[in-house]
Amino acid sequence: MKMKFSQSLIEEIKTKTSLSGEISKTVKLSQKGNEYLGLCPFHDEKTPSFTVSDDKGFYHCFGCQAHGSVFDFIMKTQGMGFQETVIMLAQGLGLDHKIQYNDNSEKDNRFLKLLNLTQEISNWFSDQLNSEVGANAKKYLETRAIPYKIIKKFEVGFSPNSWDKLKSAFLRRGYLEQDLIDIGVLIKTEKSTKSYDRYRNRIIFPIKSINGKVLGFGGRALDDAKAKYINSPETELYNKGSNLYGLNDARQAIKQKKTMIVVEGYLDVLTLSNIGFENSVATLGTALTEKQMYLLWNLTNEPILCFDGDNAGRKAAFLAAERALPLLKPGFTLQFAILPIGYDPDTIVNKLGVGEFEAIINNSISLSELLWLKEKSLFNLDTPERQSGFFKRINDLTNRINDKSVRSVFKNAYKTKFRNEFSYRKNSELSGNYGYKKNFKGLNSSKNILQSTLMNNGEHFSREKFIVAAVIKYPELLAKGDELFGKSIFFSQELDSCRSKILNAVAEGYVQSEEIVKILYDSGLGEFTENLLKSAKTSHTSFFEGFFREEILVAWNEAVALNERAALQREIDTAWKDYTENSSESAKSRLLSLQEELGEKYGISTRGNLIDS
């Protein structure tokens, strides 16, 4: 069946497709100003005469006069028909071509109409920022060290603190209320018959397609609104999983530097662009999607992901790495720049300096290394059985890679790495640990930052629950470990309260599990205790079955030791942050002391080992 595609679909594909990105898959292009130049694929030539313009949306050869759009290029070079080409490009962008064709010219023009309206609204937001009503917004941007040239480059705007100022302005211009609702700048709920402005008292960041068309907006609150950031909803123009903030503005720098930096926030992009990292884009508040990965790979082979230094940022990096596995092709992968806990790109630059951020970017780690470190951190790998479990998890991950050649290389690399790291030494100690070095300097090493923080990212609570639940089930543990139990540091107040009640009960002679459970119930911790034991039994079934035995003590002591090590690492994280911000002698002394303690107890180095002792 021959399909008749709507003009809106054709324009949307043109808007969201990088012409130079598509052509560079088969033609080597070099940038010349705002255009690209290469040898023409349609005739033999030794001097390049083939030009590509993303802004104009066409290629042209001054030698053979070949000329056309992205559709023409693919049809001519791949021998495809127009219908095949549209479907292929639409599917690559996540567009549903099946519902996009019709014979209604009015609907065909709707996409272009909404694009023009969205651009006009972006201009209006910009005008508001530059008017008297935008004074506070401009002051805020000044406090974030965002100069006017960057504000202008990214067309940053402001939405006044009003429920209907935008609505009134565009209704007076003759636009339909429904169109304003459809592009997401007005909200109308089922409970109310009256629509109102979505963005109020917010700095506005226009979100553009790769070709510079405004598709939607992000807004940062200037007051104590419940949501600090809000984005456009899914509309006919905007799909957050198919776009990246700043991509159009970063495109030329990406081509020049042959790499790009992917961050989380709008302001991170503005800050980085201002200090010379114009090749930066942001993920629009979502975990990196497959469609976004293809957008990245259209422009560079190894984009660098640099997410915030918190649990959410770490999890987003791990998710991106695993999501990328089935998509990997020879030469195409992801790199990861790991930020220290408590920092994002903006705070790194403003507190530690441009050089420190640049060093972290330059010392990024590969996707394969990230997954290795993450899986390795989950358990203490001091026995062959645990090591084999670790290697199985790594092997299962590599099996997700669809490309046979990439999968084969991953497997061989991991096998070699496994043999090198887990061979037995003469003293029967396993070589999977990292040796402590007094003069180790690792602030800007993504590998060292990641190693030092992995144990603390969400694992501490489950470990704490296990420690307390084990004592409730087997009070015999306290016969040899009451001092360890008493010194353990718990984040959870409920677990801390349980520990106090248990120690008091044991001190008074209550040494049976049933007695301790009753005391916890009587003290108001009954429901918490019940859920705690149920969760522990589900997670560690064999451990919580049967009577007390020697292996119970061994496993419990190991969990307590890991908890102590994690607490010490958190102290180092805090001391490190204090030292890098203040550089005082007292901060340096505390950091060195904690470094020595970690090295002596566990024989490892961390990012705390940053300074010469």
LOSE-559042 format. One record per residue (C-alpha): residue in one letter; x, y, z. Coordinates in nm, 3 decimals. Layout:
BEGIN
  banu       xx       yy       zz
     A        X        Y        Z
...
***
This chain:
BEGIN
  banu       xx       yy       zz
     M    0.000    0.000    0.000
     K    0.137    0.338   -0.099
     M    0.112    0.589    0.184
     K    0.048    0.961    0.151
     F    0.242    1.125    0.431
     S    0.133    1.453    0.582
     Q    0.348    1.761    0.535
     S    0.359    1.795    0.914
     L    0.538    1.459    0.941
     I    0.783    1.553    0.666
     E    0.860    1.887    0.835
     E    0.895    1.721    1.175
     I    1.149    1.474    1.036
     K    1.345    1.757    0.874
     T    1.333    1.957    1.198
     K    1.453    1.675    1.420
     T    1.710    1.513    1.188
     S    2.070    1.630    1.166
     L    2.143    1.651    0.792
     S    2.518    1.666    0.850
     G    2.489    1.377    1.095
     E    2.316    1.157    0.839
     I    2.553    1.249    0.556
     S    2.866    1.211    0.770
     K    2.782    0.841    0.810
     T    2.901    0.792    0.452
     V    3.087    1.114    0.361
     K    3.382    1.255    0.555
     L    3.289    1.617    0.630
     S    3.498    1.905    0.762
     Q    3.345    2.217    0.908
     K    3.379    2.546    0.722
     G    3.201    2.821    0.914
     N    2.836    2.727    0.953
     E    2.852    2.463    0.678
     Y    3.035    2.137    0.607
     L    3.250    2.040    0.312
     G    3.342    1.701    0.168
     L    3.406    1.499   -0.146
     C    3.088    1.455   -0.345
     P    2.945    1.099   -0.328
     F    2.769    1.146   -0.664
     H    3.074    1.204   -0.887
     D    3.451    1.150   -0.877
     E    3.649    1.448   -0.756
     K    3.977    1.520   -0.578
     T    3.893    1.869   -0.450
     P    3.587    1.889   -0.221
     S    3.292    2.075   -0.372
     F    3.009    1.908   -0.179
     T    2.855    2.137    0.088
     V    2.604    2.057    0.363
     S    2.401    2.319    0.550
     D    2.206    2.216    0.858
     D    2.057    2.563    0.893
     K    1.925    2.567    0.536
     G    1.838    2.197    0.540
     F    1.998    2.096    0.212
     Y    2.321    1.973    0.051
     H    2.465    2.108   -0.274
     C    2.754    2.004   -0.498
     F    2.915    2.282   -0.701
     G    3.074    2.022   -0.926
     C    2.782    1.809   -1.044
     Q    2.498    2.031   -0.913
     A    2.354    1.753   -0.698
     H    2.111    1.918   -0.456
     G    1.850    1.802   -0.205
     S    1.723    1.732    0.145
     V    1.794    1.446    0.384
     F    1.528    1.242    0.201
     D    1.697    1.297   -0.136
     F    2.039    1.201   -0.001
     I    1.925    0.872    0.151
     M    1.721    0.778   -0.156
     K    2.015    0.845   -0.390
     T    2.288    0.682   -0.181
     Q    2.095    0.383   -0.048
     G    1.864    0.318   -0.342
     M    1.553    0.352   -0.127
     G    1.214    0.486   -0.227
     F    1.058    0.792   -0.066
     Q    0.814    0.586    0.142
     E    1.091    0.362    0.278
     T    1.304    0.665    0.358
     V    1.028    0.844    0.550
     I    0.943    0.533    0.750
     M    1.310    0.466    0.835
     L    1.373    0.822    0.954
     A    1.041    0.841    1.140
     Q    1.112    0.518    1.325
     G    1.460    0.640    1.416
     L    1.304    0.949    1.574
     G    1.031    0.753    1.749
     L    0.754    0.904    1.534
     D    0.449    0.698    1.447
     H    0.430    0.725    1.068
     K    0.119    0.504    1.054
     I   -0.110    0.775    1.188
     Q    0.061    1.068    1.020
     Y   -0.078    1.051    0.666
     N   -0.401    1.205    0.543
     D   -0.541    1.424    0.267
     N   -0.639    1.718    0.488
     S   -0.420    2.016    0.395
     E   -0.542    2.205    0.705
     K   -0.392    1.936    0.931
     D   -0.082    1.925    0.713
     N   -0.012    2.287    0.806
     R   -0.083    2.246    1.177
     F    0.271    2.136    1.267
     L    0.421    2.445    1.103
     K    0.159    2.666    1.267
     L    0.242    2.533    1.614
     L    0.616    2.567    1.548
     N    0.571    2.934    1.459
     L    0.354    2.991    1.767
     T    0.609    2.828    1.997
     Q    0.887    3.047    1.856
     E    0.675    3.358    1.908
     I    0.610    3.256    2.269
     S    0.984    3.204    2.318
     N    1.042    3.558    2.192
     W    0.776    3.683    2.437
     F    0.949    3.510    2.731
     S    1.277    3.674    2.624
     D    1.109    4.016    2.612
     Q    0.977    3.963    2.966
     L    1.327    3.890    3.097
     N    1.457    4.212    2.942
     S    1.171    4.420    3.080
     E    1.124    4.563    3.429
     V    0.925    4.258    3.537
     G    1.228    4.038    3.476
     A    1.465    4.228    3.710
     N    1.474    3.960    3.981
     A    1.528    3.687    3.725
     K    1.826    3.872    3.579
     K    1.970    3.920    3.928
     Y    1.940    3.546    3.990
     L    2.122    3.467    3.666
     E    2.395    3.711    3.769
     T    2.439    3.525    4.101
     R    2.488    3.207    3.897
     A    2.758    3.383    3.691
     I    2.556    3.358    3.366
     P    2.652    3.657    3.145
     Y    2.429    3.832    2.894
     K    2.603    3.672    2.593
     I    2.499    3.326    2.717
     I    2.146    3.444    2.800
     K    2.117    3.573    2.444
     K    2.278    3.266    2.287
     F    2.033    3.026    2.452
     E    1.739    3.271    2.431
     V    1.675    3.243    2.805
     G    1.350    3.411    2.911
     F    1.120    3.476    3.206
     S    0.756    3.400    3.284
     P    0.593    3.665    3.505
     N    0.423    3.570    3.832
     S    0.077    3.578    3.681
     W   -0.195    3.325    3.610
     D   -0.296    3.475    3.275
     K   -0.043    3.726    3.142
     L    0.081    3.497    2.863
     K   -0.271    3.378    2.787
     S   -0.406    3.732    2.757
     A   -0.115    3.848    2.543
     F   -0.157    3.573    2.283
     L   -0.536    3.577    2.275
     R   -0.507    3.949    2.192
     R   -0.276    3.853    1.905
     G   -0.551    3.633    1.764
     Y   -0.421    3.290    1.867
     L   -0.660    3.016    1.977
     E   -0.672    2.912    2.341
     Q   -0.672    2.546    2.238
     D   -0.346    2.587    2.045
     L   -0.184    2.737    2.356
     I   -0.309    2.439    2.557
     D   -0.189    2.194    2.291
     I    0.170    2.323    2.298
     G    0.172    2.311    2.678
     V    0.198    2.677    2.783
     L   -0.157    2.680    2.922
     I   -0.310    2.426    3.160
     K   -0.676    2.331    3.166
     T   -0.793    2.067    3.412
     E   -1.113    1.863    3.418
     K   -1.212    2.035    3.743
     S   -1.194    2.384    3.593
     T   -1.340    2.535    3.279
     K   -1.080    2.811    3.281
     S   -0.723    2.767    3.156
     Y   -0.421    2.937    3.312
     D   -0.047    2.993    3.245
     R    0.169    2.687    3.314
     Y    0.489    2.886    3.379
     R    0.469    3.146    3.656
     N    0.766    3.330    3.811
     R    1.015    3.104    3.639
     I    1.330    3.143    3.434
     I    1.250    2.992    3.094
     F    1.483    2.773    2.889
     P    1.361    2.717    2.530
     I    1.413    2.356    2.419
     K    1.508    2.341    2.052
     S    1.539    2.074    1.789
     I    1.881    2.002    1.643
     N    1.794    2.248    1.366
     G    1.706    2.530    1.605
     K    1.325    2.510    1.609
     V    1.171    2.576    1.952
     L    0.970    2.268    2.052
     G    0.900    2.331    2.420
     F    1.021    2.495    2.740
     G    1.178    2.423    3.075
     G    1.113    2.650    3.372
     R    1.315    2.707    3.690
     A    1.119    2.849    3.986
     L    1.238    3.170    4.151
     D    1.025    3.112    4.461
     D    0.952    2.815    4.689
     A    0.730    2.634    4.439
     K    0.687    2.262    4.506
     A    0.853    2.176    4.174
     K    1.181    2.362    4.126
     Y    1.186    2.262    3.757
     I    0.899    2.189    3.522
     N    0.911    2.095    3.153
     S    0.664    2.110    2.869
     P    0.428    1.812    2.867
     E    0.432    1.571    2.575
     T    0.288    1.759    2.277
     E    0.265    1.734    1.901
     L    0.600    1.914    1.890
     Y    0.781    1.802    2.202
     N    0.887    1.461    2.329
     K    1.145    1.485    2.608
     G    1.290    1.141    2.540
     S    1.368    1.239    2.180
     N    1.542    1.572    2.245
     L    1.842    1.716    2.428
     Y    1.870    2.067    2.569
     G    2.128    2.282    2.393
     L    2.195    2.038    2.109
     N    2.148    2.296    1.835
     D    2.378    2.547    2.004
     A    2.639    2.277    2.080
     R    2.640    2.119    1.735
     Q    2.929    2.313    1.583
     A    3.148    2.277    1.893
     I    3.079    1.902    1.898
     K    3.198    1.872    1.539
     Q    3.510    2.076    1.613
     K    3.605    1.897    1.936
     K    3.482    1.557    1.817
     T    3.326    1.491    2.155
     M    3.039    1.615    2.370
     I    2.949    1.640    2.737
     V    2.604    1.531    2.855
     V    2.487    1.680    3.187
     E    2.157    1.688    3.377
     G    2.063    2.054    3.413
     Y    1.988    2.359    3.202
     L    2.211    2.582    3.416
     D    2.494    2.330    3.391
     V    2.484    2.372    3.013
     L    2.486    2.751    3.042
     T    2.775    2.749    3.290
     L    2.984    2.508    3.084
     S    2.917    2.691    2.758
     N    3.031    3.014    2.922
     I    3.372    2.869    3.022
     G    3.455    2.709    2.690
     F    3.269    2.376    2.697
     E    3.025    2.478    2.424
     N    2.990    2.109    2.335
     S    2.759    2.048    2.635
     V    2.395    1.932    2.630
     A    2.144    1.824    2.896
     T    1.904    1.530    2.925
     L    1.584    1.725    3.007
     G    1.534    1.565    3.345
     T    1.502    1.210    3.221
     A    1.724    0.905    3.225
     L    1.912    0.893    2.895
     T    1.684    0.720    2.643
     E    1.772    0.511    2.340
     K    1.651    0.788    2.110
     Q    1.875    1.039    2.287
     M    2.171    0.802    2.251
     Y    2.117    0.788    1.877
     L    2.106    1.170    1.870
     L    2.442    1.174    2.049
     W    2.599    0.913    1.822
     N    2.486    1.104    1.515
     L    2.732    1.374    1.620
     T    3.016    1.194    1.798
     N    3.131    0.836    1.860
     E    3.199    0.857    2.234
     P    2.988    1.117    2.417
     I    3.085    1.177    2.781
     L    2.808    1.151    3.041
     C    2.872    1.378    3.340
     F    2.581    1.344    3.581
     D    2.548    1.495    3.927
     G    2.752    1.356    4.216
     D    2.458    1.214    4.411
     N    2.276    0.882    4.431
     A    2.034    0.984    4.155
     G    2.323    1.082    3.929
     R    2.506    0.755    3.990
     K    2.191    0.553    3.922
     A    2.128    0.751    3.602
     A    2.482    0.670    3.485
     F    2.442    0.298    3.559
     L    2.102    0.291    3.387
     A    2.244    0.466    3.080
     A    2.532    0.217    3.064
     E    2.302   -0.085    3.078
     R    2.054    0.072    2.837
     A    2.335    0.134    2.588
     L    2.457   -0.227    2.583
     P    2.216   -0.360    2.316
     L    2.284   -0.054    2.099
     L    2.666   -0.063    2.097
     K    2.836   -0.080    1.758
     P    3.205   -0.093    1.667
     G    3.349    0.248    1.749
     F    3.032    0.379    1.919
     T    3.008    0.380    2.299
     L    2.971    0.606    2.605
     Q    3.228    0.754    2.842
     F    3.155    0.853    3.202
     A    3.296    1.146    3.399
     I    3.222    1.082    3.767
     L    3.175    1.384    3.992
     P    3.248    1.377    4.367
     I    2.955    1.345    4.607
     G    2.772    1.673    4.658
     Y    2.884    1.835    4.333
     D    2.726    1.903    3.997
     P    2.910    2.058    3.699
     D    2.804    2.408    3.800
     T    2.929    2.379    4.160
     I    3.252    2.207    4.055
     V    3.334    2.498    3.825
     N    3.235    2.771    4.069
     K    3.393    2.617    4.381
     L    3.691    2.420    4.252
     G    3.763    2.591    3.924
     V    3.755    2.524    3.550
     G    4.078    2.323    3.561
     E    3.937    2.070    3.805
     F    3.630    2.011    3.591
     E    3.842    1.976    3.279
     A    4.064    1.722    3.456
     I    3.760    1.514    3.555
     I    3.636    1.518    3.194
     N    3.980    1.420    3.066
     N    3.995    1.130    3.313
     S    3.655    0.983    3.229
     I    3.613    0.605    3.227
     S    3.471    0.368    2.969
     L    3.131    0.205    2.979
     S    3.293   -0.135    3.037
     E    3.497   -0.002    3.333
     L    3.189    0.161    3.489
     L    2.992   -0.164    3.482
     W    3.292   -0.360    3.616
     L    3.334   -0.125    3.914
     K    2.962   -0.117    3.985
     E    2.918   -0.494    3.988
     K    3.242   -0.543    4.180
     S    3.120   -0.313    4.458
     L    2.809   -0.515    4.539
     F    2.979   -0.788    4.744
     N    3.301   -0.869    4.923
     L    3.479   -1.083    4.664
     D    3.715   -1.270    4.896
     T    3.619   -1.627    4.799
     P    3.619   -1.813    4.466
     E    3.244   -1.865    4.499
     R    3.176   -1.494    4.528
     Q    3.415   -1.417    4.247
     S    3.240   -1.663    4.018
     G    2.906   -1.499    4.103
     F    3.054   -1.162    4.015
     F    3.189   -1.292    3.685
     K    2.851   -1.445    3.600
     R    2.682   -1.107    3.651
     I    2.940   -0.941    3.426
     N    2.893   -1.212    3.163
     D    2.514   -1.171    3.179
     L    2.556   -0.801    3.109
     T    2.776   -0.862    2.805
     N    2.516   -1.102    2.667
     R    2.285   -0.802    2.624
     I    2.515   -0.662    2.352
     N    2.355   -0.739    2.016
     D    2.657   -0.672    1.797
     K    2.862   -0.993    1.782
     S    3.200   -0.829    1.734
     V    3.151   -0.583    2.022
     R    3.017   -0.860    2.246
     S    3.318   -1.081    2.171
     V    3.566   -0.803    2.254
     F    3.382   -0.723    2.580
     K    3.391   -1.087    2.689
     N    3.761   -1.127    2.612
     A    3.847   -0.801    2.788
     Y    3.652   -0.899    3.099
     K    3.810   -1.245    3.106
     T    4.158   -1.091    3.100
     K    4.064   -0.834    3.363
     F    3.916   -1.103    3.585
     R    4.231   -1.317    3.568
     N    4.452   -1.018    3.645
     E    4.249   -0.893    3.941
     F    4.152   -1.218    4.109
     S    4.464   -1.432    4.100
     Y    4.585   -1.561    4.438
     R    4.897   -1.413    4.588
     K    5.157   -1.617    4.772
     N    5.015   -1.503    5.104
     S    4.676   -1.642    4.999
     E    4.521   -1.295    4.989
     L    4.315   -1.209    4.688
     S    4.446   -0.942    4.457
     G    4.106   -0.784    4.396
     N    4.173   -0.504    4.646
     Y    4.334   -0.172    4.567
     G    4.659   -0.103    4.746
     Y    4.691    0.201    4.969
     K    4.937    0.463    4.854
     K    5.024    0.760    5.072
     N    5.095    0.996    4.785
     F    4.803    0.892    4.565
     K    4.639    1.186    4.392
     G    4.296    1.104    4.256
     L    4.058    1.398    4.273
     N    4.016    1.417    3.899
     S    4.006    1.042    3.835
     S    3.653    0.920    3.760
     K    3.762    0.566    3.849
     N    3.884    0.662    4.196
     I    3.586    0.884    4.270
     L    3.348    0.607    4.170
     Q    3.529    0.339    4.370
     S    3.519    0.550    4.684
     T    3.147    0.623    4.667
     L    2.986    0.308    4.528
     M    2.956    0.143    4.868
     N    2.746    0.433    4.998
     N    2.494    0.473    4.717
     G    2.176    0.325    4.860
     E    2.342    0.011    5.001
     H    2.383    0.135    5.356
     F    2.014    0.109    5.453
     S    1.973   -0.255    5.344
     R    2.299   -0.340    5.521
     E    2.183   -0.169    5.841
     K    1.851   -0.356    5.830
     F    2.035   -0.685    5.792
     I    2.261   -0.613    6.092
     V    1.970   -0.530    6.325
     A    1.737   -0.806    6.199
     A    2.014   -1.064    6.248
     V    2.054   -0.962    6.614
     I    1.678   -0.986    6.672
     K    1.675   -1.335    6.520
     Y    2.003   -1.447    6.677
     P    2.073   -1.258    7.004
     E    2.369   -1.494    7.045
     L    2.557   -1.261    6.814
     L    2.592   -1.011    7.096
     A    2.784   -1.260    7.310
     K    3.086   -1.182    7.091
     G    2.979   -0.867    6.912
     D    2.791   -0.637    7.148
     E    3.065   -0.373    7.130
     L    3.063   -0.379    6.748
     F    2.684   -0.354    6.748
     G    2.689   -0.062    6.989
     K    2.941    0.134    6.783
     S    2.770    0.081    6.447
     I    2.652    0.402    6.281
     F    2.298    0.387    6.145
     F    2.131    0.644    5.921
     S    1.783    0.520    6.013
     Q    1.641    0.658    6.339
     E    1.409    0.357    6.372
     L    1.703    0.116    6.344
     D    1.899    0.325    6.593
     S    1.604    0.306    6.835
     C    1.579   -0.072    6.782
     R    1.950   -0.109    6.859
     S    1.915    0.087    7.186
     K    1.615   -0.120    7.297
     I    1.794   -0.446    7.210
     L    2.111   -0.354    7.401
     N    1.909   -0.250    7.705
     A    1.709   -0.573    7.692
     V    2.021   -0.790    7.668
     A    2.182   -0.597    7.955
     E    1.875   -0.681    8.166
     G    1.908   -1.051    8.087
     Y    1.662   -1.092    7.801
     V    1.855   -1.313    7.556
     Q    1.581   -1.496    7.365
     S    1.460   -1.376    7.028
     E    1.095   -1.392    7.132
     E    1.168   -1.178    7.437
     I    1.342   -0.909    7.234
     V    1.061   -0.902    6.978
     K    0.806   -0.852    7.259
     I    1.009   -0.567    7.411
     L    1.025   -0.395    7.071
     Y    0.650   -0.437    7.029
     D    0.584   -0.295    7.375
     S    0.802    0.007    7.298
     G    0.597    0.102    6.992
     L    0.831   -0.052    6.733
     G    0.617   -0.357    6.665
     E    0.509   -0.284    6.309
     F    0.858   -0.167    6.217
     T    1.012   -0.485    6.366
     E    0.764   -0.708    6.183
     N    0.840   -0.543    5.848
     L    1.212   -0.551    5.921
     L    1.219   -0.926    5.986
     K    0.993   -0.998    5.691
     S    1.214   -0.798    5.454
     A    1.532   -0.959    5.590
     K    1.394   -1.311    5.552
     T    1.291   -1.238    5.193
     S    1.635   -1.101    5.102
     H    1.843   -1.356    5.297
     T    1.623   -1.666    5.320
     S    1.892   -1.923    5.405
     F    2.053   -1.695    5.664
     F    1.734   -1.653    5.865
     E    1.643   -2.022    5.869
     G    1.744   -2.267    6.140
     F    1.943   -2.222    6.460
     F    2.242   -2.005    6.534
     R    2.565   -2.141    6.381
     E    2.921   -2.024    6.327
     E    2.867   -1.903    5.967
     I    2.597   -1.669    6.100
     L    2.858   -1.492    6.313
     V    3.105   -1.475    6.023
     A    2.848   -1.320    5.785
     W    2.723   -1.075    6.048
     N    3.075   -0.960    6.137
     E    3.140   -0.899    5.768
     A    2.827   -0.685    5.735
     V    2.925   -0.482    6.042
     A    3.276   -0.431    5.902
     L    3.135   -0.313    5.568
     N    2.907   -0.072    5.752
     E    3.200    0.066    5.949
     R    3.405    0.107    5.632
     A    3.118    0.287    5.458
     A    3.079    0.523    5.756
     L    3.450    0.600    5.746
     Q    3.430    0.666    5.373
     R    3.145    0.910    5.433
     E    3.362    1.094    5.682
     I    3.637    1.112    5.418
     D    3.388    1.246    5.165
     T    3.291    1.524    5.406
     A    3.652    1.599    5.500
     W    3.757    1.602    5.135
     K    3.482    1.849    5.048
     D    3.579    2.069    5.345
     Y    3.945    2.065    5.241
     T    3.884    2.143    4.871
     E    3.658    2.435    4.963
     N    3.856    2.581    5.255
     S    4.215    2.448    5.218
     S    4.274    2.508    5.590
     E    4.542    2.325    5.788
     S    4.283    2.174    6.022
     A    4.083    2.039    5.727
     K    4.400    1.898    5.574
     S    4.503    1.735    5.903
     R    4.162    1.572    5.948
     L    4.162    1.443    5.591
     L    4.512    1.295    5.627
     S    4.416    1.128    5.953
     L    4.109    0.967    5.799
     Q    4.314    0.860    5.494
     E    4.564    0.686    5.717
     E    4.288    0.513    5.913
     L    4.123    0.382    5.596
     G    4.456    0.265    5.455
     E    4.562    0.089    5.775
     K    4.226   -0.083    5.831
     Y    4.133   -0.180    5.477
     G    4.443   -0.140    5.259
     I    4.265    0.070    5.000
     S    4.302    0.414    4.847
     T    4.011    0.648    4.779
     R    3.953    0.992    4.649
     G    4.035    1.107    5.002
     N    4.401    1.043    4.919
     L    4.443    1.367    4.734
     I    4.733    1.536    4.903
     D    5.090    1.451    4.982
     S    5.138    1.351    5.339
***
